[in-house]
Amino acid sequence: RKEEEGEEEGEGDEETGVPREQARLFNMPHTVVEHYDWLPPVYQNRSVLLWRTILFSFLFRLREDVSEEMERQLEAERSKMGWHDEDLVVGLHVRRGDSCRTNIRRNKCIPISRHIQEAETMLQLYRSQTIFLATDDADALQQVKNHFQPQSVRVLFLDVYNRSKLDSSDGVYIEKRLHPRTCKTIADGCLLASEMLNFTLLDLLLLSRTVALVGHFTSNMSRIAFMLMILYHRSLPPYVSVDGPWCHHWQACCKTNRQGKSILCPFVET
């Protein structure tokens, strides 16, 4: 059969890199798109979202001492913000930073006004007067605060990190400012990975405690926060995505071809 198909021993699939014989043996998909749609047999009659959430709960496990420390910080920050257990808090995630200056969203990020509009809808629906904002952008934080202050809506946020540090030059990915081979000193704009990780984890855990989410699912952060909400609440929370539906991989959030290559999202506003 190999001779008929012109295959050589050990030749791998161009998209996945998995040898074809192994792919056939385990019934693995052959394209990037099919790969992200794959479900194990026991979940064939369930949703991809359920499987992804279960898989994520396994991958996101924190070491016991780290988990205890993050929980301690979480409660300390909630207390400092005046966030009580009985409060109905709407989660708002605004991803800006390098994402608006790189990849397919370059100069085409959703306006902050769109996030605010959807947050107002959630506040009205769930009779809430409190927002928790997770963002990497200092300007976005100020815009949201300025908008809601006259309405007596509390805007809660972490003040443990200077967001202006995350401003990146045009075309510069934030990963390059974290890697020791591409960035040497703080003076050069390098970021401390440990600080970034702590800030990100706290934002994610706080978003998971909110009752509804406004985010954008082309962002890994919004999708992770959404799955953490499902795990925390043990149910599907109310949500709005300003740039498209939930998807199992950011490339699949936009229109894609059979190889999983992204085409510019038709819903991205200029």
TAFENDA-V905392 format. One record per backbone hydrogen bond with DSSP energy under -0.5 kcal/mol. CO is the residue of the C=O (numbers start at 1). NH is the residue of the N-H. E is the energy in kcal/mol with one decimal. If there is no record, write none. Layout:
BEGIN
CO | NH | E
CO | NH | E
END
This chain:
BEGIN
1 | 5 | -2.1
2 | 6 | -0.9
2 | 7 | -2.4
8 | 11 | -2.1
11 | 20 | -1.6
13 | 17 | -2.2
18 | 13 | -2.2
19 | 23 | -2.4
20 | 24 | -2.4
21 | 25 | -2.1
22 | 26 | -2.4
23 | 28 | -2.5
24 | 27 | -0.6
31 | 35 | -2.3
32 | 36 | -1.7
33 | 37 | -0.9
34 | 38 | -0.7
35 | 38 | -0.9
40 | 43 | -2.1
41 | 44 | -1.5
43 | 46 | -1.9
47 | 51 | -1.8
48 | 52 | -3.0
49 | 53 | -2.3
50 | 54 | -2.4
51 | 55 | -2.8
52 | 56 | -2.6
53 | 57 | -2.3
54 | 58 | -1.2
55 | 59 | -2.1
56 | 60 | -2.5
58 | 61 | -0.9
63 | 67 | -3.1
64 | 68 | -2.3
65 | 69 | -1.9
66 | 70 | -2.8
67 | 71 | -2.3
68 | 72 | -2.0
69 | 73 | -2.4
70 | 74 | -2.6
71 | 75 | -2.3
72 | 76 | -2.0
73 | 77 | -2.6
74 | 78 | -2.3
75 | 79 | -2.2
76 | 80 | -2.1
77 | 81 | -2.1
78 | 82 | -1.0
78 | 83 | -2.9
82 | 84 | -0.8
84 | 87 | -1.6
87 | 89 | -1.0
88 | 130 | -0.6
89 | 211 | -2.8
89 | 212 | -0.7
90 | 132 | -2.6
91 | 214 | -2.5
92 | 94 | -0.5
92 | 134 | -2.9
93 | 95 | -0.5
94 | 96 | -0.6
94 | 136 | -1.0
96 | 99 | -1.7
97 | 100 | -1.1
98 | 101 | -1.5
98 | 102 | -0.5
100 | 107 | -3.2
101 | 171 | -1.4
102 | 105 | -0.6
103 | 106 | -1.5
105 | 108 | -2.8
111 | 114 | -1.1
111 | 115 | -1.0
112 | 116 | -2.4
113 | 117 | -2.3
114 | 118 | -2.0
115 | 119 | -2.3
116 | 120 | -2.4
117 | 121 | -1.5
118 | 122 | -2.0
119 | 123 | -2.5
120 | 124 | -2.0
121 | 125 | -2.6
122 | 126 | -2.3
123 | 128 | -2.2
124 | 127 | -0.8
129 | 154 | -2.8
130 | 90 | -2.4
131 | 133 | -0.6
131 | 156 | -3.8
132 | 92 | -2.8
132 | 134 | -0.6
133 | 135 | -0.6
134 | 94 | -2.2
136 | 138 | -0.5
137 | 141 | -1.8
138 | 142 | -2.0
139 | 143 | -2.4
140 | 144 | -2.4
141 | 145 | -2.3
142 | 146 | -2.7
143 | 147 | -2.0
144 | 148 | -2.1
145 | 149 | -1.8
146 | 150 | -0.6
148 | 151 | -1.0
148 | 153 | -1.8
149 | 152 | -1.7
152 | 154 | -0.5
154 | 131 | -2.9
154 | 156 | -0.6
156 | 133 | -3.1
161 | 163 | -1.0
162 | 165 | -1.7
163 | 166 | -2.0
164 | 167 | -1.2
169 | 172 | -2.1
171 | 173 | -0.7
173 | 176 | -1.2
173 | 177 | -0.5
174 | 177 | -1.2
175 | 178 | -1.2
175 | 179 | -1.4
177 | 191 | -3.0
179 | 182 | -1.2
179 | 183 | -1.4
185 | 188 | -0.8
185 | 190 | -1.7
186 | 189 | -2.0
191 | 193 | -0.6
192 | 196 | -2.2
193 | 197 | -2.7
194 | 198 | -2.1
195 | 199 | -2.4
196 | 200 | -2.6
197 | 201 | -2.8
198 | 202 | -2.2
199 | 203 | -2.1
200 | 204 | -2.5
201 | 205 | -2.7
202 | 206 | -2.4
203 | 207 | -2.4
204 | 208 | -1.9
205 | 209 | -0.7
206 | 209 | -0.9
207 | 210 | -1.5
211 | 238 | -0.7
212 | 91 | -3.3
213 | 215 | -0.5
213 | 240 | -2.2
214 | 93 | -2.9
215 | 242 | -2.5
216 | 219 | -1.8
219 | 223 | -1.8
220 | 224 | -2.7
221 | 225 | -2.6
222 | 226 | -2.2
223 | 227 | -2.0
224 | 228 | -2.5
225 | 229 | -2.0
226 | 230 | -2.0
227 | 231 | -2.2
228 | 232 | -2.4
229 | 233 | -3.0
230 | 234 | -1.6
230 | 235 | -0.6
235 | 237 | -0.7
238 | 213 | -2.1
240 | 215 | -2.6
241 | 244 | -0.6
244 | 217 | -0.6
249 | 252 | -1.5
249 | 253 | -0.6
250 | 253 | -1.0
250 | 254 | -0.5
255 | 263 | -2.0
257 | 260 | -2.1
258 | 33 | -0.7
261 | 257 | -1.2
265 | 268 | -1.3
END
